[in-house]
Amino acid sequence: MIDTTSISEILDGKGTQVWTVAPDMFVYDAIKMMAEKNVGALAVVEGDRLIGILSERDYTRKVVLQGKSSKSTQVREIITGQVVSVSRDHTVEECLRLMTKHRVRHLPVLQDNKLTGVVSIGDLVNAVISIQRTTIEQLQTYITGVQG
C-alpha cells in the first residue's frame, strides 16, 4: 500500500548513493557533475553536515536568469538553504505531500542528522506505479482465482 511503503524500502531498492558538492565549489562544476551523474539536484554539504540542495531550478533562476556566470558563482550563493528532509521511516505518501506542499522535487533522507540518501519525485512515482501494479495483480488473482 502507498500509505505504508517507507522510504527505507525505496532506498533499499535504488541504493543510497548521494552525490554531494561543497558550498565553495563553482556552479559550473556542480552543473557539470549533475550532467555526468544524470541527476537533477546535488546535496550541498559542509564537513558531514547537509547545508542545502542545489537543483537545476536554482541554476536556471539564480544564475541564468540573473545574468551571472556559472564559472565565477559559488554554489553557496544560489543553493536552497531551507532544506525539507525526511527520515527512512517516512512513507511514500508523506513524501509526496511534502514535495507538493514545498514545491520541491528532491528530498534528502537523514538518519541521526547524517545524509543517508536522496529520493526524487521520479523515485516516488515509480514506487506508486509498482505498488498499484502489485495491487491490481492481487485483485485479479482474487477475482479470477487464477494465479499468473
Summary of the structure (lengths in Angstrom):
residues: 148
radius of gyration: 18.1
end to end distance: 20.3
largest distance: 65.0
contacts: 426
relative contact order: 0.19
helix: 45%
strand: 23%
